[in-house]
Amino acid sequence: MGGNRKLEDEKLSWELQAACRTEHTGIFFSGNTVMQDRAKAICQGCPVREDCLEYAMANDEKFGVWGGYTERERNRLRRVRALRA
């Protein structure tokens, strides 16, 4: 459990700084383009945007806007990264 606790603490450290922490989660998990644009606007000025994106990429998040990227955009980013590797 000690190792898991450290991972949880690291996760919480960036989540507590997230611009979205006080927003309704429905904004980030809507298939509606207007809502996705609203979520992306919130992400734009977030100080932990990169951490959020990398968390989503590492955990293969299938839904929602993470780090300013939709699922489709994250899939595209994965392909680009794979080609560069």
C-alpha positions in Angstrom: 0.0 0.0 0.0 2.9 2.4 0.6 3.8 2.6 -3.1 0.1 3.2 -4.0 -0.1 6.0 -1.4 2.8 7.8 -3.1 1.2 7.5 -6.5 -2.1 8.9 -5.0 -0.2 11.8 -3.4 1.5 12.6 -6.6 -1.8 12.5 -8.5 -3.5 14.7 -5.9 -0.6 17.2 -6.0 -1.4 18.2 -9.6 -5.2 17.7 -9.4 -5.4 20.2 -6.5 -3.9 22.8 -8.8 -6.2 22.1 -11.8 -8.3 24.9 -13.2 -11.2 22.4 -13.6 -11.3 21.4 -9.9 -14.3 23.6 -9.2 -16.1 23.0 -12.5 -18.9 20.5 -13.1 -17.4 17.3 -14.6 -20.2 17.2 -17.2 -18.4 19.9 -19.1 -15.4 17.7 -19.6 -17.3 14.5 -20.5 -19.9 15.8 -23.0 -19.9 14.7 -26.6 -21.3 18.1 -27.4 -18.8 20.3 -29.4 -19.9 23.5 -27.6 -19.2 21.8 -24.2 -15.9 20.4 -25.4 -14.9 23.9 -26.5 -15.9 25.3 -23.1 -13.8 22.6 -21.4 -10.8 23.3 -23.7 -11.1 27.0 -22.8 -10.8 26.1 -19.1 -7.8 23.9 -19.8 -6.1 26.7 -21.8 -5.0 28.6 -18.8 -4.5 25.6 -16.4 -1.1 25.4 -14.7 -1.2 21.6 -14.7 -2.5 21.1 -18.2 0.5 19.0 -19.3 0.3 16.8 -16.2 -3.4 16.2 -16.9 -2.7 15.3 -20.5 0.1 12.9 -19.6 -2.1 11.3 -17.0 -4.8 10.7 -19.6 -2.3 9.3 -22.1 -0.6 7.0 -19.6 -4.0 5.7 -18.3 -5.5 5.4 -21.8 -8.5 7.6 -20.8 -11.2 6.9 -23.4 -13.6 9.7 -22.7 -13.6 13.4 -21.9 -11.3 16.4 -22.3 -8.0 16.0 -20.6 -5.3 18.6 -20.8 -7.2 20.4 -23.5 -7.5 17.4 -25.8 -10.6 15.4 -26.7 -10.4 11.6 -27.1 -10.0 11.9 -30.9 -7.2 14.5 -30.4 -5.4 12.3 -27.9 -5.6 9.3 -30.3 -4.1 11.5 -33.0 -1.3 12.6 -30.6 -0.6 8.9 -29.7 -0.1 8.2 -33.4 2.2 11.2 -33.9 4.2 10.2 -30.9 4.4 6.6 -32.1 5.7 7.7 -35.5 8.4 9.9 -33.8 9.5 7.1 -31.5 
